[in-house]
Amino acid sequence: MAPSLHCLPVFLALIILVAADQQPPTTLLPNDNVSSRPNALVLLVSKNEATNLHVVDIQKRTPLKPVPLVLDVNGRSLWVDCESNYLSSTYNAPQCHSTQCSRANLHDCRTCSAQTRPGCHNNTCGLNAVNPVSGETAFGELAQDVLSIPSTEGSSLGQLVTIPQFLFACAPSSLAQKGFPPAVQGVAGLGHTSIALPTQLASHFGFQQKFALCLTSPLNHGVLFVGEAPYRLHPGIDVSHPLGSTPLSISREGEYYIQVTSIRINERVVPVNPALLNRRPGSTLISTTTPYTVLEHSIFQTFTQFYANQMSWAPRVQPIAPFGLCFDATKMTATQIGPEVANIDLVLHNRNNVWRIVGANSMVQPRPGVWCLGFVDGGSNPKAPIILGSYQLEDNLLQFDLARSKLGFSSSLLFRGTHCGNFYVGSAQTSAAKEEKHV
């Protein structure tokens, strides 16, 4: 019998780790020749089916160990559980008032009354780590340790490169126990802060501050690119262009917002209260830890009714929580871009700049024979009027150009005959086994 597709992300990760163990990593130090530095880095992203969270394995510590982390596009830092068997000969906790603490914009000293261990030292910098699922926070220790990540030329995995002193937060075990998949040990934060993962990688390797996300379903792996394009997916398609673009706004917490000025369904404008879409820093928060797009209550009611009217030909069935509108899937036609349903357009900073959401991203199948509109009611006071969830991001390339404050977006890659699971990982058996550089 063929292996289960649900095991595929784990199998792919094992291939990479076995290949990477064949050679020690290459470490590039700050004074190394610039020509020896990679142009881009890449991480494979798997989706946990039980929690709908996206997870990356990042190799850290000495000796190197894969550490599974929830991917949070708005996370302020990379944080890990340091209470549960954190073993590393290269762990270091910078002293308070050090240059490392200044870089992280941390000015509080902390003490720890327990036995000295990773995450528990006196006169070190304290910072908050956040669980993006439960919303809980915990006070942790700023730390440094080795981090290794595969390089890429844009189409396959290359050699591992290493940052010897990557800054991260050491958090208590309890923070990783609520809402996370089993074995996950923390969060990989991509927010616009001084110690987020993309910021440190760009600074160390001399990249422009740019990263791209391409998420997918549990049956495939997605990818996170850090650095310059191209981003090639099978069969050799560079999905970094053409891209639509819209201004990217950053909150004080380093979160990413865009301005959705109106919503259209089948080219017809949904009558939404304009005041709700004129908020700053933007009407729409992008989230990788919110499974489905959340709409403020009045927007949700109007949007759902409008969508139902545009789908009057499709028999409706009893809604399945958390969704409010569901249809008989046996009466709907399957296409290359999902079920044949009404298109949803997010109109951005001008009427010609549109992010189209097709059936593959708008409809969810909670059980066989049923399609539900994959948008949920956020109540009267959500964090933003629209929180764009990870399901609506799948098989779309999003490029966060932080230097230019611009978001590039592809809309569904299914239109182009590819998807986010088409990054070539077969090369892991050869490329990742090359000598590793310390950059």
LOTOR-623614 format. One record per residue (C-alpha): residue in one letter; x, y, z. Coordinates in steps of 0.5 Angstrom, whole numbers, plus 500, padded with zeros to 3 digits. Example, Ala and Ser with C-alpha at 12.3 -4.5 7.8 and 13.67 -1.06 7.14 Angstrom:
BEGIN
A525491516 S527498514 
This chain:
BEGIN
M500500500 A503507498 P505511504 S500516507 L500523504 H499526511 C506523513 L509527507 P511533510 V515529516 F518525510 L521531507 A524534513 L527527514 I530527507 I533534509 L536533515 V539526513 A542530507 A545536511 D548531516 Q553528511 Q557535511 P558540517 P555547516 T559552512 T559559517 L560565514 L563571518 P561578517 N568579514 D568573509 N568575502 V561578499 S561573493 S561567498 R554569501 P548566498 N543571495 A537567498 L535562504 V529558504 L525554509 L520548508 V513550511 S508544513 K501545515 N498541521 E492538519 A489538526 T490545528 N491549521 L497552523 H504552519 V510549522 V517550520 D523546522 I529550524 Q536547525 K539550532 R544549537 T550545538 P550540536 L545542530 K538540532 P531541528 V527545532 P519545530 L516552530 V509555529 L510560523 D507567525 V508572520 N507578525 G511575531 R516580534 S522574535 L523567534 W522564541 V523557543 D521553550 C528553554 E525549560 S525542556 N532539555 Y535545551 L542542550 S547546547 S555548548 T554555544 Y548558548 N549565551 A545570554 P547577553 Q548581559 C543587560 H545594557 S549590552 T550591545 Q545585543 C540588548 S540595545 R539592538 A533588541 N531595544 L531591551 H532595557 D530591563 C534587567 R532580569 T533575575 C532568576 S531564582 A532557579 Q538553578 T542556572 R540553565 P538556558 G533561560 C535562567 H541567568 N541573572 N543580570 T540578563 C535582558 G528580559 L523580553 N516578552 A514572548 V507571545 N503565544 P499567537 V494562538 S492563546 G494570546 E498569552 T505572554 A511570558 F517574560 G523570558 E531571557 L534574551 A539569548 Q544567542 D545561539 V547557533 L542557527 S543554520 I538555514 P538552507 S541557502 T537557495 E538559488 G531560487 S529553485 S531548490 L535547496 G542549497 Q547548502 L546550509 V549556512 T550558519 I549564523 P553563530 Q550568534 F542568532 L538572537 F532569540 A527569546 C528563551 A521562554 P517557559 S515551557 S508553559 L507558553 A508552548 Q503548550 K496551548 G494551541 F500548538 P501542535 P505536539 A512537539 V512544537 Q517548541 G516555540 V514561534 A518563528 G516570528 L517574521 G514581524 H518588522 T522588528 S529588530 I530581532 A525577527 L527572523 P527575516 T531582519 Q536578522 L538574516 A537580512 S542584516 H547578517 F547576510 G547583507 F540582503 Q535587502 Q529586507 K525582503 F521575504 A516571501 L511566503 C508561499 L503556504 T499550502 S495545504 P497539509 L498534503 N504538501 H510543503 G510550502 V516555502 L518561506 F524565502 V528570505 G532575500 E532576493 A528573487 P527568483 Y522564486 R521558482 L516552482 H515546478 P515546472 G520552472 I515558473 D518564476 V512566481 S516572483 H513576477 P508578475 L505580482 G500585483 S502590489 T499595494 P502599500 L504595506 S503598513 I506596519 S503597526 R507599532 E508592534 G511590527 E504587524 Y503587517 Y497591514 I494593507 Q488597505 V482594502 T478599500 S472595498 I469588496 R466585490 I463579489 N462577481 E464584480 R458587484 V460591490 V458589497 P455594501 V460595507 N460601512 P466605509 A468607515 L470600517 L475600511 N478607513 R482605519 R489605520 P494602520 G490599515 S483595514 T486588513 L491584518 I495579514 S495573519 T498566518 T496564525 T488565524 P486559520 Y480563516 T479570514 V475573520 L470579518 E467584523 H460582525 S456587520 I461586514 F460578515 Q453579515 T452583509 F458579505 T455572507 Q448575505 F451578498 Y455571497 A448567498 N445571493 Q450571488 M450563489 S442562489 W443557484 A447552489 P442548494 R444550501 V445546507 Q445547514 P452551516 I457547519 A461551525 P465556525 F462557518 G455561516 L454559509 C454552506 F452548500 D451542497 A458540494 T454534489 K451540485 M457544484 T463543479 A470542480 T475546476 Q483547476 I482553481 G477549486 P469549486 E466553480 V463559485 A462566485 N469570485 I471574491 D475581489 L479585495 V479592492 L486595494 H488602494 N485603487 R480600483 N484596478 N488593484 V485587485 W486581489 R482575487 I480569491 V477563487 G474557489 A480554492 N481559497 S474561498 M471554499 V472549505 Q470542505 P469540513 R466534511 P464530504 G459533500 V459540503 W462546501 C462552506 L464559505 G471560509 F470566512 V468567519 D464572524 G469576528 G464579533 S463587534 N471588536 P476584532 K483586532 A482589525 P475589520 I478584516 I483579518 L486575512 G487568514 S492563512 Y487558508 Q486564503 L493565503 E494558500 D497557493 N498565493 L505568493 L506574498 Q512578497 F514582503 D518588501 L520591507 A525596504 R519599500 S513598504 K510594499 L506587499 G507583492 F501578491 S500573485 S493571487 S492564486 L498560482 L493555480 F491560474 R499559472 G499551472 T503551479 H502551486 C506552493 G508545494 N512545487 F518547490 Y523542488 V526538494 G529532491 S535536491 A535535498 Q539529497 T545532493 S545540494 A544540502 A549535503 K554540500 E559543505 E556548509 K558555510 H558560516 V556566513 
